[in-house]
Amino acid sequence: MSRILAVDDDQDILEVLQLILEDSGYQVETLSDGHQLFDKINKEHPDLILMDIMLNGLDGRDLCKNVKLNNKTQSIPVIMISASHNVSDVLKQECAPDDFLAKPFDISMLLNKIQRQLAA
């Protein structure tokens, strides 16, 4: 069973993501504070990270960059989620995420993107 770490400062979104993903057969851990990202990664060893761009004073793009620059975590696929950012801008950044999903998102599109990244 693949492990997914969902990172968002909106508890309602985390609950919806957890419900959808667990219903689809994934083991899900959630995190609402991006400051604890690497502690959670080291504890849970996720196979994939779903992360919002706007994280209560933190920029998820910076956290993604830190994940991709770290030798221990760089192979973990990261899918960024945002309601306020442009897909092309996010995917062009240095140490870009592996994929991007705009809010509000279609559940089947979310699951397809996750399956594609886990299969890669």
C-alpha positions as CSV (number, residue, x, y, z in Angstrom):
1,M,0.0,0.0,0.0
2,S,1.5,3.3,-1.1
3,R,1.9,6.0,1.6
4,I,0.9,9.6,0.8
5,L,1.7,12.7,2.8
6,A,-0.8,15.5,2.3
7,V,0.4,18.9,3.4
8,D,-2.1,21.8,3.6
9,D,-2.9,24.4,6.2
10,D,-6.7,24.0,5.6
11,Q,-7.9,21.2,7.9
12,D,-11.1,20.7,5.8
13,I,-9.0,20.1,2.6
14,L,-6.8,17.6,4.5
15,E,-9.9,15.7,5.7
16,V,-11.3,15.5,2.2
17,L,-8.0,14.4,0.7
18,Q,-7.6,11.8,3.4
19,L,-11.1,10.4,2.8
20,I,-10.7,10.3,-0.9
21,L,-7.2,8.7,-0.8
22,E,-7.9,6.2,1.9
23,D,-11.1,5.2,0.0
24,S,-8.8,4.6,-3.0
25,G,-6.6,2.3,-1.1
26,Y,-3.7,4.6,0.0
27,Q,-2.3,5.0,3.5
28,V,-2.5,8.7,4.2
29,E,-0.7,11.0,6.7
30,T,-1.6,14.6,6.9
31,L,0.3,17.7,8.0
32,S,-1.0,21.2,8.5
33,D,2.3,22.8,9.5
34,G,5.0,23.0,6.8
35,H,7.7,23.7,9.4
36,Q,7.4,20.0,10.4
37,L,7.7,18.6,6.9
38,F,11.1,16.9,7.2
39,D,10.3,15.5,10.6
40,K,7.1,13.9,9.1
41,I,9.0,12.7,6.0
42,N,11.6,11.0,8.2
43,K,9.0,9.4,10.4
44,E,6.5,8.3,7.8
45,H,8.6,7.7,4.7
46,P,5.9,8.7,2.2
47,D,5.9,7.4,-1.4
48,L,4.4,10.7,-2.6
49,I,3.8,14.2,-1.2
50,L,0.7,16.3,-2.0
51,M,1.5,19.9,-1.0
52,D,-0.4,23.2,-1.2
53,I,1.6,26.2,-2.3
54,M,0.2,28.6,0.3
55,L,1.0,27.2,3.7
56,N,0.3,29.7,6.5
57,G,3.4,31.9,6.1
58,L,5.4,29.4,4.2
59,D,5.7,28.9,0.4
60,G,5.2,25.3,-0.6
61,R,7.4,25.9,-3.6
62,D,10.3,26.5,-1.3
63,L,9.5,23.4,0.7
64,C,9.4,21.4,-2.6
65,K,12.8,22.8,-3.6
66,N,14.2,21.7,-0.2
67,V,12.7,18.2,-0.8
68,K,14.2,18.0,-4.3
69,L,17.7,19.3,-3.2
70,N,17.9,16.8,-0.3
71,N,19.7,13.5,-1.3
72,K,17.4,11.5,1.1
73,T,14.1,12.9,-0.2
74,Q,14.8,14.0,-3.8
75,S,13.3,10.8,-5.3
76,I,9.9,11.4,-3.6
77,P,7.4,12.6,-6.1
78,V,5.8,16.0,-5.2
79,I,2.4,17.1,-6.6
80,M,1.7,20.8,-5.8
81,I,-1.8,22.0,-5.3
82,S,-3.0,25.6,-5.6
83,A,-6.0,27.7,-6.3
84,S,-4.0,30.9,-6.9
85,H,-1.0,29.9,-9.0
86,N,-0.4,29.2,-12.6
87,V,0.6,25.6,-13.6
88,S,3.3,26.7,-16.1
89,D,4.9,29.0,-13.5
90,V,5.1,26.3,-10.9
91,L,6.5,23.6,-13.2
92,K,9.2,26.0,-14.5
93,Q,10.7,26.8,-11.1
94,E,14.1,25.5,-10.0
95,C,13.6,22.0,-8.5
96,A,10.1,22.0,-9.7
97,P,7.4,19.6,-8.4
98,D,6.7,16.5,-10.4
99,D,3.2,17.6,-11.2
100,F,0.6,20.3,-10.4
101,L,-3.1,20.3,-9.7
102,A,-5.3,23.4,-9.6
103,K,-8.0,23.8,-6.9
104,P,-10.8,23.0,-7.1
105,F,-9.7,19.7,-8.5
106,D,-11.5,16.8,-10.1
107,I,-11.1,13.6,-8.0
108,S,-10.4,11.4,-10.9
109,M,-7.7,13.8,-12.1
110,L,-6.1,13.8,-8.7
111,L,-6.1,10.0,-8.6
112,N,-4.7,9.7,-12.1
113,K,-1.8,12.1,-11.3
114,I,-1.0,10.2,-8.2
115,Q,-1.1,6.8,-10.0
116,R,1.1,8.2,-12.7
117,Q,3.7,9.5,-10.3
118,L,3.8,6.3,-8.2
119,A,4.3,4.2,-11.4
120,A,7.1,6.4,-12.6
